[in-house]
Amino acid sequence: MTTYFTTYHKESNWPPMKKPINSLHDQENVHYPNSLDLNYKQVELDLMGALKRRESAKDMQIGESMDRLKLGTLLKWSIGDMDGKRMFPSAGHLYTITCLVVVKQLNGVKPGIYEYTPATHSLGWLCAYQEIDNAFVQDGIDFNVCLVLGTDFKNVSKHYGERGYRFSLLEAGHMMQNVQLVAASINVRVTPIGGFKDKIANEFIPLMDFKTIYLVPVGE
Ligand SMILES: Cc1cc2nc3c(=O)[nH]c(=O)nc-3n(C[C@H](O)[C@H](O)[C@H](O)COP(=O)(O)O)c2cc1C
């Protein structure tokens, strides 16, 4: 039986239709007029401790203690940049996955939708807060912020053709794993939501052709 995924898997076999170009994603050059610098602190828990404590929360609430420092620490050590090196691998060093941050309730930060820029460890303002809870298919999840990992698949496909789609999903998975481990280390709760309503999850994002891969509510 031929299915879409067997056809897709065959069409995306190596070698890709285009040769990779070894360059960083354009995001490095995006400058927001309204951006918010984040800070961060060291994470004390060791890797084994974080692995043991890692979990996907099935119920979650808005936490009182979530603030800019906690968010900054979570982002820095999971998907951030240190001296030009990211915390996760990326095919061809392209880093095509964007992390948007939907702030619902966070001490010291105006509710809204922001784009995280690892190089400057800052949040760039995109637009006012919008209710993304409607994209969830499950109950019991409320959050302070919701990370949205996604991409315009054309960015990676420019370099890797159809195989770029596979690479995007793999890269988002690496980022998600880090988010869970760091969250476990700083006592915040997260869940990787892959089961969401695509139309809703994509239409509230004010970026052209952005497609959501993961919704990641962060709370307590
Ligand atoms: C690709 C992927 C998609 C997932 N989607 C959801 C989801 O939509 N909702 C949810 O509650 N959990 C989701 N999860 C989390 C799993 O339910 C969870 O990893 C599993 O129950 C094992 O629990 P643990 O991560 O706490 O060990 C997803 C996990 C992965 C890897």
PDBQT file of the ligand as one rigid body, heavy atoms in Angstrom, charges set to zero:
ROOT
HETATM    1  C1  LIG A 301       5.747  14.410  19.093  1.00  0.00    +0.000 C 
HETATM    2  C2  LIG A 301       5.031  14.471  20.419  1.00  0.00    +0.000 A 
HETATM    3  C3  LIG A 301       3.754  15.001  20.478  1.00  0.00    +0.000 A 
HETATM    4  C4  LIG A 301       3.102  15.111  21.706  1.00  0.00    +0.000 A 
HETATM    5  N1  LIG A 301       1.878  15.698  21.758  1.00  0.00    +0.000 NA
HETATM    6  C5  LIG A 301       1.257  15.818  22.946  1.00  0.00    +0.000 A 
HETATM    7  C6  LIG A 301      -0.006  16.473  23.019  1.00  0.00    +0.000 A 
HETATM    8  O1  LIG A 301      -0.557  16.928  22.042  1.00  0.00    +0.000 OA
HETATM    9  N2  LIG A 301      -0.570  16.593  24.242  1.00  0.00    +0.000 N 
HETATM   10  C7  LIG A 301       0.026  16.115  25.371  1.00  0.00    +0.000 A 
HETATM   11  O2  LIG A 301      -0.536  16.251  26.461  1.00  0.00    +0.000 OA
HETATM   12  N3  LIG A 301       1.216  15.485  25.317  1.00  0.00    +0.000 NA
HETATM   13  C8  LIG A 301       1.849  15.338  24.153  1.00  0.00    +0.000 A 
HETATM   14  N4  LIG A 301       3.073  14.725  24.099  1.00  0.00    +0.000 N 
HETATM   15  C9  LIG A 301       3.683  14.230  25.332  1.00  0.00    +0.000 C 
HETATM   16  C10 LIG A 301       3.474  12.741  25.534  1.00  0.00    +0.000 C 
HETATM   17  O3  LIG A 301       2.120  12.486  25.843  1.00  0.00    +0.000 OA
HETATM   18  C11 LIG A 301       4.387  12.272  26.670  1.00  0.00    +0.000 C 
HETATM   19  O4  LIG A 301       5.739  12.438  26.263  1.00  0.00    +0.000 OA
HETATM   20  C12 LIG A 301       4.164  10.842  27.060  1.00  0.00    +0.000 C 
HETATM   21  O5  LIG A 301       2.894  10.685  27.659  1.00  0.00    +0.000 OA
HETATM   22  C13 LIG A 301       5.223  10.337  28.049  1.00  0.00    +0.000 C 
HETATM   23  O6  LIG A 301       5.217  11.145  29.215  1.00  0.00    +0.000 OA
HETATM   24  P1  LIG A 301       6.528  11.904  29.705  1.00  0.00    +0.000 P 
HETATM   25  O7  LIG A 301       7.023  12.794  28.595  1.00  0.00    +0.000 OA
HETATM   26  O8  LIG A 301       6.109  12.682  30.920  1.00  0.00    +0.000 OA
HETATM   27  O9  LIG A 301       7.546  10.856  30.025  1.00  0.00    +0.000 OA
HETATM   28  C14 LIG A 301       3.724  14.617  22.888  1.00  0.00    +0.000 A 
HETATM   29  C15 LIG A 301       5.006  14.067  22.804  1.00  0.00    +0.000 A 
HETATM   30  C16 LIG A 301       5.657  14.011  21.603  1.00  0.00    +0.000 A 
HETATM   31  C17 LIG A 301       7.044  13.434  21.546  1.00  0.00    +0.000 C 
ENDROOT
TORSDOF 0
